[in-house]
Amino acid sequence: MTENITHTDAKILQILQSDATRSLESIAEEIGVSLNTCWRRVRALEESGVLERRVALVDNEKVGLPLTVYVSVRTDDHSKAWSEAFDKAVRDMPEIVEFYRLAGDVDYIMKMLVANVKHYDTVYQRLISRISLSDVSASFAMEKLKFTTELPLSQIENR
């Protein structure tokens, strides 16, 4: 799809990544296109799935979830049934905010946001009551040094 994303699209995406509350009028004015063009481009980005959704970012510390935990999982069971059950168990747990299947030594990694270590243990206990895991390792983030949801779009802008 990147071949269909124009320089104008990249500018729109950059602005929306920074502040999704911006009006189409202000975006159009900033990038030097008509309001109608801006509206059509945003709609096309939404319809193609490039622009998945517009959300508000909530400060996890200010809502009582200051502890970020990265959980690595290795498994001996790579069956479809086990994978589907694991996926379902993870999706049912709101504390797990990111979940990836990996290549390499670790099979899966999850990012959890929890109140404290006791809360992490509660989530962990719920997880292992639903699915058999062979090797689990948790790493607790000590300090948030960088956090962004903005994708680097320079490869589009420089085409």
VEXNU-293264 format. One line per field, with one value per atom (N, C-alpha, C): chain; residue number from 1; atom name; x, y, z; residue in one letter. Coordinates in nm, 3 decimals, padded with zeros to 5 digits, m for minus. Example, Ala and Ser with C-alpha at 12.3 -4.5 7.8 and 13.67 -1.06 7.14 Angstrom:
cadena <- [A|A|A|A|A|A]
num <- [1|1|1|2|2|2]
atomo <- [N|CA|C|N|CA|C]
u <- [01.319|01.230|01.320|01.285|01.367|01.290]
v <- [m00.569|m00.450|m00.330|m00.225|m00.106|00.003]
w <- [00.780|00.780|00.780|00.708|00.714|00.787]
residuo <- [a|a|a|s|s|s]
END
This chain:
cadena <- [A|A|A|A|A|A|A|A|A|A|A|A|A|A|A|A|A|A|A|A|A|A|A|A|A|A|A|A|A|A|A|A|A|A|A|A|A|A|A|A|A|A|A|A|A|A|A|A|A|A|A|A|A|A|A|A|A|A|A|A|A|A|A|A|A|A|A|A|A|A|A|A|A|A|A|A|A|A|A|A|A|A|A|A|A|A|A|A|A|A|A|A|A|A|A|A|A|A|A|A|A|A|A|A|A|A|A|A|A|A|A|A|A|A|A|A|A|A|A|A|A|A|A|A|A|A|A|A|A|A|A|A|A|A|A|A|A|A|A|A|A|A|A|A|A|A|A|A|A|A|A|A|A|A|A|A|A|A|A|A|A|A|A|A|A|A|A|A|A|A|A|A|A|A|A|A|A|A|A|A|A|A|A|A|A|A|A|A|A|A|A|A|A|A|A|A|A|A|A|A|A|A|A|A|A|A|A|A|A|A|A|A|A|A|A|A|A|A|A|A|A|A|A|A|A|A|A|A|A|A|A|A|A|A|A|A|A|A|A|A|A|A|A|A|A|A|A|A|A|A|A|A|A|A|A|A|A|A|A|A|A|A|A|A|A|A|A|A|A|A|A|A|A|A|A|A|A|A|A|A|A|A|A|A|A|A|A|A|A|A|A|A|A|A|A|A|A|A|A|A|A|A|A|A|A|A|A|A|A|A|A|A|A|A|A|A|A|A|A|A|A|A|A|A|A|A|A|A|A|A|A|A|A|A|A|A|A|A|A|A|A|A|A|A|A|A|A|A|A|A|A|A|A|A|A|A|A|A|A|A|A|A|A|A|A|A|A|A|A|A|A|A|A|A|A|A|A|A|A|A|A|A|A|A|A|A|A|A|A|A|A|A|A|A|A|A|A|A|A|A|A|A|A|A|A|A|A|A|A|A|A|A|A|A|A|A|A|A|A|A|A|A|A|A|A|A|A|A|A|A|A|A|A|A|A|A|A|A|A|A|A|A|A|A|A|A|A|A|A|A|A|A|A|A|A|A|A|A|A|A|A|A|A|A|A|A|A|A|A|A|A|A|A|A|A|A|A]
num <- [1|1|1|2|2|2|3|3|3|4|4|4|5|5|5|6|6|6|7|7|7|8|8|8|9|9|9|10|10|10|11|11|11|12|12|12|13|13|13|14|14|14|15|15|15|16|16|16|17|17|17|18|18|18|19|19|19|20|20|20|21|21|21|22|22|22|23|23|23|24|24|24|25|25|25|26|26|26|27|27|27|28|28|28|29|29|29|30|30|30|31|31|31|32|32|32|33|33|33|34|34|34|35|35|35|36|36|36|37|37|37|38|38|38|39|39|39|40|40|40|41|41|41|42|42|42|43|43|43|44|44|44|45|45|45|46|46|46|47|47|47|48|48|48|49|49|49|50|50|50|51|51|51|52|52|52|53|53|53|54|54|54|55|55|55|56|56|56|57|57|57|58|58|58|59|59|59|60|60|60|61|61|61|62|62|62|63|63|63|64|64|64|65|65|65|66|66|66|67|67|67|68|68|68|69|69|69|70|70|70|71|71|71|72|72|72|73|73|73|74|74|74|75|75|75|76|76|76|77|77|77|78|78|78|79|79|79|80|80|80|81|81|81|82|82|82|83|83|83|84|84|84|85|85|85|86|86|86|87|87|87|88|88|88|89|89|89|90|90|90|91|91|91|92|92|92|93|93|93|94|94|94|95|95|95|96|96|96|97|97|97|98|98|98|99|99|99|100|100|100|101|101|101|102|102|102|103|103|103|104|104|104|105|105|105|106|106|106|107|107|107|108|108|108|109|109|109|110|110|110|111|111|111|112|112|112|113|113|113|114|114|114|115|115|115|116|116|116|117|117|117|118|118|118|119|119|119|120|120|120|121|121|121|122|122|122|123|123|123|124|124|124|125|125|125|126|126|126|127|127|127|128|128|128|129|129|129|130|130|130|131|131|131|132|132|132|133|133|133|134|134|134|135|135|135|136|136|136|137|137|137|138|138|138|139|139|139|140|140|140|141|141|141|142|142|142|143|143|143|144|144|144|145|145|145|146|146|146|147|147|147|148|148|148|149|149|149|150|150|150|151|151|151|152|152|152|153|153|153|154|154|154|155|155|155|156|156|156|157|157|157|158|158|158|159|159|159]
atomo <- [N|CA|C|N|CA|C|N|CA|C|N|CA|C|N|CA|C|N|CA|C|N|CA|C|N|CA|C|N|CA|C|N|CA|C|N|CA|C|N|CA|C|N|CA|C|N|CA|C|N|CA|C|N|CA|C|N|CA|C|N|CA|C|N|CA|C|N|CA|C|N|CA|C|N|CA|C|N|CA|C|N|CA|C|N|CA|C|N|CA|C|N|CA|C|N|CA|C|N|CA|C|N|CA|C|N|CA|C|N|CA|C|N|CA|C|N|CA|C|N|CA|C|N|CA|C|N|CA|C|N|CA|C|N|CA|C|N|CA|C|N|CA|C|N|CA|C|N|CA|C|N|CA|C|N|CA|C|N|CA|C|N|CA|C|N|CA|C|N|CA|C|N|CA|C|N|CA|C|N|CA|C|N|CA|C|N|CA|C|N|CA|C|N|CA|C|N|CA|C|N|CA|C|N|CA|C|N|CA|C|N|CA|C|N|CA|C|N|CA|C|N|CA|C|N|CA|C|N|CA|C|N|CA|C|N|CA|C|N|CA|C|N|CA|C|N|CA|C|N|CA|C|N|CA|C|N|CA|C|N|CA|C|N|CA|C|N|CA|C|N|CA|C|N|CA|C|N|CA|C|N|CA|C|N|CA|C|N|CA|C|N|CA|C|N|CA|C|N|CA|C|N|CA|C|N|CA|C|N|CA|C|N|CA|C|N|CA|C|N|CA|C|N|CA|C|N|CA|C|N|CA|C|N|CA|C|N|CA|C|N|CA|C|N|CA|C|N|CA|C|N|CA|C|N|CA|C|N|CA|C|N|CA|C|N|CA|C|N|CA|C|N|CA|C|N|CA|C|N|CA|C|N|CA|C|N|CA|C|N|CA|C|N|CA|C|N|CA|C|N|CA|C|N|CA|C|N|CA|C|N|CA|C|N|CA|C|N|CA|C|N|CA|C|N|CA|C|N|CA|C|N|CA|C|N|CA|C|N|CA|C|N|CA|C|N|CA|C|N|CA|C|N|CA|C|N|CA|C|N|CA|C|N|CA|C|N|CA|C|N|CA|C|N|CA|C|N|CA|C|N|CA|C|N|CA|C|N|CA|C|N|CA|C|N|CA|C|N|CA|C|N|CA|C|N|CA|C|N|CA|C|N|CA|C|N|CA|C|N|CA|C|N|CA|C|N|CA|C|N|CA|C|N|CA|C|N|CA|C|N|CA|C|N|CA|C|N|CA|C|N|CA|C|N|CA|C]
u <- [00.081|00.000|00.086|00.210|00.290|00.310|00.306|00.323|00.205|00.090|m00.028|m00.040|00.045|00.041|00.121|00.056|00.119|00.193|00.267|00.336|00.233|00.120|00.012|m00.043|m00.062|m00.109|m00.013|00.116|00.217|00.208|00.188|00.174|00.049|m00.060|m00.185|m00.165|m00.104|m00.082|00.008|00.110|00.201|00.125|00.041|m00.038|m00.135|m00.207|m00.306|m00.239|m00.120|m00.049|m00.013|00.016|00.054|m00.068|m00.179|m00.300|m00.421|m00.490|m00.605|m00.727|m00.720|m00.834|m00.830|m00.723|m00.711|m00.825|m00.878|m00.985|m00.927|m01.012|m00.969|m00.930|m01.001|m00.969|m00.826|m00.787|m00.652|m00.545|m00.576|m00.480|m00.463|m00.575|m00.570|m00.490|m00.513|m00.442|m00.292|m00.257|m00.115|m00.040|m00.103|m00.030|m00.054|m00.141|m00.159|m00.245|m00.353|m00.448|m00.588|m00.682|m00.820|m00.880|m00.982|m01.054|m01.110|m01.165|m01.223|m01.116|m00.998|m00.887|m00.846|m00.833|m00.794|m00.897|m01.024|m01.131|m01.126|m01.108|m01.101|m00.981|m00.866|m00.746|m00.763|m00.820|m00.842|m00.939|m01.045|m01.144|m01.080|m00.997|m00.929|m00.833|m00.764|m00.673|m00.751|m00.868|m00.953|m01.006|m01.058|m01.115|m01.012|m00.887|m00.783|m00.725|m00.759|m00.708|m00.575|m00.517|m00.393|m00.417|m00.524|m00.566|m00.668|m00.620|m00.704|m00.814|m00.777|m00.872|m00.806|m00.886|m00.834|m00.869|m00.767|m00.785|m00.725|m00.759|m00.696|m00.592|m00.476|m00.373|m00.389|m00.398|m00.419|m00.289|m00.252|m00.131|m00.153|m00.083|m00.104|m00.075|00.021|00.053|m00.060|m00.119|m00.224|m00.355|m00.370|m00.492|m00.462|m00.349|m00.320|m00.259|m00.197|m00.131|00.015|00.094|00.228|00.333|00.304|00.406|00.389|00.492|00.495|00.577|00.517|00.583|00.589|00.708|00.725|00.741|00.652|00.650|00.688|00.795|00.842|00.791|00.743|00.688|00.754|00.800|00.846|00.750|00.721|00.628|00.682|00.641|00.674|00.559|00.445|00.325|00.301|00.321|00.302|00.179|00.090|m00.029|m00.124|m00.207|m00.305|m00.403|m00.446|m00.542|m00.483|m00.357|m00.293|m00.278|m00.231|m00.211|m00.341|m00.450|m00.579|m00.628|m00.606|m00.646|m00.563|m00.434|m00.346|m00.391|m00.415|m00.461|m00.591|m00.683|m00.812|m00.791|m00.708|m00.682|m00.622|m00.526|m00.461|m00.560|m00.639|m00.734|m00.839|m00.866|m00.964|m00.908|m00.780|m00.716|m00.679|m00.754|m00.730|m00.594|m00.533|m00.402|m00.293|m00.317|m00.221|m00.256|m00.172|m00.204|m00.134|m00.032|00.034|00.072|00.068|00.092|00.146|00.263|00.328|00.379|00.370|00.437|00.570|00.678|00.811|00.882|00.986|01.081|01.203|01.271|01.389|01.368|01.446|01.445|01.314|01.252|01.127|01.012|00.907|00.794|00.693|00.669|00.571|00.624|00.579|00.607|00.479|00.457|00.339|00.383|00.309|00.329|00.206|00.230|00.121|00.135|00.023|00.020|m00.059|00.006|m00.055|m00.024|m00.097|m00.081|00.048|00.083|00.199|00.233|00.333|00.376|00.265|00.191|00.080|m00.025|m00.055|m00.150|m00.095|00.035|00.097|00.077|00.102|00.089|m00.055|m00.152|m00.293|m00.322|m00.271|m00.290|m00.219|m00.097|m00.021|m00.096|m00.149|m00.224|m00.350|m00.419|m00.536|m00.494|m00.382|m00.334|m00.299|m00.220|m00.178|m00.291|m00.399|m00.515|m00.592|m00.568|m00.640|m00.558|m00.425|m00.340|m00.210|m00.161|m00.036|00.081|00.170|00.289|00.412|00.512|00.628|00.740|00.757|00.865|00.821|00.809|00.764|00.868|00.901|00.997|00.940|00.941|00.888|01.001|00.996|01.088|01.006|01.043|00.969|01.043|00.972|01.033|01.057|01.177|01.213|01.181|01.191|01.171|01.130|01.031|00.990|01.079|01.164|01.258|01.208|01.131|01.071|00.943|00.840|00.712|00.648|00.618|00.548|00.464|00.356|00.276|00.292|00.370|00.389|00.486|00.442|00.528|00.621|00.744|00.834|00.792|00.749|00.696|00.792|00.917|01.013|01.033|01.018|01.034|00.928|00.812|00.706|00.736|00.772|00.796|00.916|01.012|01.134|01.128|01.011|01.000|00.986]
v <- [m00.119|00.000|00.126|00.119|00.241|00.308|00.229|00.293|00.383|00.364|00.445|00.564|00.573|00.684|00.799|00.911|01.027|01.110|01.206|01.301|01.376|01.412|01.479|01.387|01.259|01.162|01.155|01.151|01.142|01.263|01.380|01.501|01.493|01.447|01.432|01.333|01.219|01.117|01.170|01.244|01.299|01.392|01.476|01.570|01.493|01.397|01.322|01.236|01.184|01.108|01.195|01.320|01.414|01.465|01.489|01.543|01.509|01.402|01.354|01.443|01.542|01.633|01.750|01.761|01.872|01.868|01.984|01.993|01.972|01.925|01.910|02.045|02.150|02.284|02.324|02.300|02.340|02.254|02.126|02.038|02.082|02.106|02.149|02.277|02.371|02.498|02.478|02.395|02.373|02.308|02.214|02.143|02.203|02.304|02.376|02.305|02.240|02.178|02.228|02.203|02.244|02.155|02.204|02.128|01.999|02.010|01.894|01.788|01.830|01.737|01.668|01.745|01.690|01.588|01.621|01.530|01.400|01.412|01.293|01.204|01.266|01.190|01.119|01.187|01.125|01.008|01.029|00.923|00.803|00.828|00.719|00.645|00.717|00.654|00.567|00.612|00.533|00.409|00.426|00.314|00.207|00.248|00.152|00.084|00.134|00.076|00.132|00.225|00.288|00.366|00.441|00.513|00.423|00.346|00.244|00.304|00.400|00.463|00.585|00.668|00.785|00.767|00.777|00.747|00.857|00.853|00.940|00.857|00.915|00.847|00.886|00.785|00.807|00.780|00.867|00.850|00.736|00.625|00.507|00.533|00.617|00.646|00.723|00.817|00.900|00.825|00.708|00.628|00.504|00.506|00.400|00.274|00.282|00.166|00.201|00.233|00.285|00.182|00.053|m00.049|m00.113|m00.102|m00.167|m00.294|m00.405|m00.535|m00.597|m00.640|m00.713|m00.860|m00.942|m01.084|m01.164|m01.240|m01.329|m01.469|m01.534|m01.669|m01.761|m01.874|m01.982|m02.097|m02.168|m02.281|m02.401|m02.518|m02.643|m02.684|m02.619|m02.654|m02.546|m02.582|m02.486|m02.524|m02.601|m02.643|m02.527|m02.539|m02.436|m02.420|m02.531|m02.525|m02.450|m02.480|m02.411|m02.263|m02.232|m02.092|m02.013|m02.073|m02.005|m01.986|m02.085|m02.073|m01.965|m01.960|m01.857|m01.718|m01.705|m01.578|m01.532|m01.623|m01.591|m01.548|m01.621|m01.588|m01.448|m01.417|m01.285|m01.175|m01.195|m01.093|m01.062|m01.158|m01.138|m01.062|m01.028|m00.962|m00.819|m00.721|m00.582|m00.527|m00.587|m00.541|m00.567|m00.666|m00.696|m00.608|m00.507|m00.405|m00.429|m00.514|m00.552|m00.699|m00.768|m00.912|m00.947|m01.011|m01.044|m01.187|m01.252|m01.380|m01.346|m01.408|m01.372|m01.486|m01.452|m01.550|m01.543|m01.654|m01.653|m01.735|m01.706|m01.784|m01.772|m01.655|m01.631|m01.645|m01.714|m01.737|m01.622|m01.564|m01.455|m01.351|m01.229|m01.123|m01.042|m01.005|m00.926|m00.803|m00.697|m00.577|m00.563|m00.555|m00.537|m00.403|m00.343|m00.224|m00.261|m00.253|m00.294|m00.192|m00.205|m00.112|m00.136|m00.265|m00.300|m00.447|m00.497|m00.636|m00.733|m00.702|m00.789|m00.798|m00.685|m00.684|m00.769|m00.756|m00.839|m00.987|m01.025|m01.165|m01.213|m01.128|m01.164|m01.191|m01.106|m01.125|m01.252|m01.272|m01.392|m01.518|m01.518|m01.634|m01.660|m01.553|m01.570|m01.632|m01.586|m01.637|m01.784|m01.823|m01.964|m02.057|m02.002|m02.087|m02.120|m02.042|m02.063|m02.135|m02.128|m02.185|m02.236|m02.347|m02.403|m02.333|m02.276|m02.209|m02.279|m02.302|m02.378|m02.291|m02.170|m02.085|m01.939|m01.873|m01.734|m01.652|m01.537|m01.446|m01.304|m01.235|m01.099|m01.000|m00.889|m00.778|m00.654|m00.590|m00.473|m00.347|m00.258|m00.133|m00.044|00.008|00.093|00.240|00.280|00.419|00.427|00.510|00.531|00.640|00.602|00.697|00.753|00.675|00.721|00.644|00.717|00.654|00.736|00.671|00.737|00.635|00.682|00.598|00.645|00.750|00.807|00.723|00.680|00.604|00.698|00.655|00.738|00.729|00.838|00.837|00.898|00.915|00.981|00.902|00.769|00.690|00.725|00.772|00.814|00.954|01.042|01.181|01.197|01.103|01.115|01.040|00.986|00.914|01.011]
w <- [00.000|00.000|00.000|00.051|00.062|m00.073|m00.182|m00.312|m00.348|m00.284|m00.310|m00.216|m00.116|m00.022|m00.079|m00.093|m00.154|m00.049|m00.098|m00.011|00.075|00.016|00.089|00.198|00.165|00.264|00.382|00.352|00.459|00.551|00.493|00.575|00.663|00.606|00.683|00.796|00.767|00.868|00.981|00.945|01.047|01.141|01.086|01.167|01.256|01.200|01.278|01.386|01.358|01.461|01.580|01.553|01.658|01.734|01.661|01.724|01.639|01.676|01.598|01.614|01.702|01.720|01.623|01.546|01.451|01.350|01.319|01.219|01.079|00.990|00.851|00.792|00.833|00.784|00.820|00.945|00.987|00.920|00.899|00.831|00.686|00.618|00.478|00.464|00.555|00.549|00.572|00.669|00.700|00.585|00.515|00.409|00.270|00.263|00.137|00.035|00.081|m00.011|00.025|m00.065|m00.037|00.071|00.136|00.237|00.176|00.054|m00.014|m00.041|m00.086|m00.111|00.018|00.124|00.253|00.300|00.291|00.332|00.251|00.117|00.032|00.068|00.095|00.128|00.263|00.363|00.493|00.479|00.405|00.383|00.312|00.212|00.140|00.233|00.320|00.416|00.515|00.555|00.644|00.573|00.452|00.377|00.343|00.318|00.285|00.408|00.526|00.650|00.694|00.618|00.661|00.789|00.791|00.911|00.981|01.079|01.143|01.229|01.312|01.403|01.465|01.527|01.598|01.745|01.830|01.972|02.059|02.186|02.286|02.360|02.384|02.461|02.607|02.694|02.836|02.910|03.002|03.081|03.180|03.160|03.243|03.391|03.422|03.562|03.629|03.557|03.616|03.637|03.575|03.596|03.682|03.750|03.846|03.790|03.672|03.612|03.580|03.682|03.657|03.620|03.642|03.619|03.482|03.399|03.268|03.281|03.237|03.247|03.107|03.068|02.943|02.980|02.926|02.960|02.836|02.849|02.742|02.769|02.665|02.679|02.576|02.625|02.537|02.557|02.450|02.461|02.386|02.432|02.362|02.271|02.286|02.209|02.104|01.980|01.870|01.786|01.845|01.772|01.751|01.651|01.621|01.738|01.796|01.907|02.026|02.061|02.174|02.143|02.023|01.984|01.990|01.943|01.947|02.090|02.175|02.316|02.387|02.357|02.415|02.369|02.241|02.185|02.253|02.269|02.334|02.479|02.551|02.691|02.703|02.618|02.622|02.585|02.483|02.439|02.546|02.633|02.740|02.861|02.857|02.971|02.933|02.983|02.943|02.988|03.088|03.133|03.029|02.943|02.836|02.718|02.694|02.593|02.459|02.458|02.333|02.343|02.228|02.225|02.087|02.083|01.957|01.958|01.844|01.820|01.755|01.802|01.756|01.687|01.614|01.562|01.655|01.674|01.760|01.886|01.990|02.113|02.191|02.185|02.256|02.157|02.198|02.107|02.107|02.224|02.236|02.334|02.314|02.411|02.430|02.556|02.591|02.668|02.651|02.733|02.820|02.951|03.047|03.117|03.149|03.233|03.357|03.473|03.599|03.708|03.820|03.931|04.010|04.027|04.109|04.084|04.156|04.136|04.176|04.280|04.322|04.210|04.147|04.035|03.920|03.891|03.787|03.820|03.945|03.983|03.965|03.995|03.976|03.828|03.742|03.597|03.553|03.599|03.565|03.608|03.730|03.780|03.697|03.656|03.568|03.436|03.383|03.254|03.262|03.362|03.368|03.411|03.464|03.494|03.367|03.260|03.134|03.029|03.040|02.936|02.998|02.948|02.997|02.929|03.011|02.959|03.014|02.927|02.972|03.029|02.982|03.031|03.019|03.133|03.136|03.209|03.153|03.215|03.209|03.322|03.328|03.353|03.281|03.302|03.336|03.445|03.492|03.448|03.379|03.334|03.456|03.468|03.581|03.553|03.425|03.389|03.243|03.213|03.074|03.015|02.921|02.862|02.730|02.657|02.532|02.511|02.472|02.439|02.329|02.220|02.111|02.037|01.980|01.891|01.747|01.728|01.594|01.512|01.395|01.305|01.229|01.203|01.122|00.975|00.920|00.783|00.682|00.719|00.628|00.500|00.502|00.379|00.277|00.321|00.229|00.178|00.269|00.233|00.141|00.149|00.069|m00.063|m00.098|m00.226|m00.340]
residuo <- [m|m|m|t|t|t|e|e|e|n|n|n|i|i|i|t|t|t|h|h|h|t|t|t|d|d|d|a|a|a|k|k|k|i|i|i|l|l|l|q|q|q|i|i|i|l|l|l|q|q|q|s|s|s|d|d|d|a|a|a|t|t|t|r|r|r|s|s|s|l|l|l|e|e|e|s|s|s|i|i|i|a|a|a|e|e|e|e|e|e|i|i|i|g|g|g|v|v|v|s|s|s|l|l|l|n|n|n|t|t|t|c|c|c|w|w|w|r|r|r|r|r|r|v|v|v|r|r|r|a|a|a|l|l|l|e|e|e|e|e|e|s|s|s|g|g|g|v|v|v|l|l|l|e|e|e|r|r|r|r|r|r|v|v|v|a|a|a|l|l|l|v|v|v|d|d|d|n|n|n|e|e|e|k|k|k|v|v|v|g|g|g|l|l|l|p|p|p|l|l|l|t|t|t|v|v|v|y|y|y|v|v|v|s|s|s|v|v|v|r|r|r|t|t|t|d|d|d|d|d|d|h|h|h|s|s|s|k|k|k|a|a|a|w|w|w|s|s|s|e|e|e|a|a|a|f|f|f|d|d|d|k|k|k|a|a|a|v|v|v|r|r|r|d|d|d|m|m|m|p|p|p|e|e|e|i|i|i|v|v|v|e|e|e|f|f|f|y|y|y|r|r|r|l|l|l|a|a|a|g|g|g|d|d|d|v|v|v|d|d|d|y|y|y|i|i|i|m|m|m|k|k|k|m|m|m|l|l|l|v|v|v|a|a|a|n|n|n|v|v|v|k|k|k|h|h|h|y|y|y|d|d|d|t|t|t|v|v|v|y|y|y|q|q|q|r|r|r|l|l|l|i|i|i|s|s|s|r|r|r|i|i|i|s|s|s|l|l|l|s|s|s|d|d|d|v|v|v|s|s|s|a|a|a|s|s|s|f|f|f|a|a|a|m|m|m|e|e|e|k|k|k|l|l|l|k|k|k|f|f|f|t|t|t|t|t|t|e|e|e|l|l|l|p|p|p|l|l|l|s|s|s|q|q|q|i|i|i|e|e|e|n|n|n|r|r|r]
END
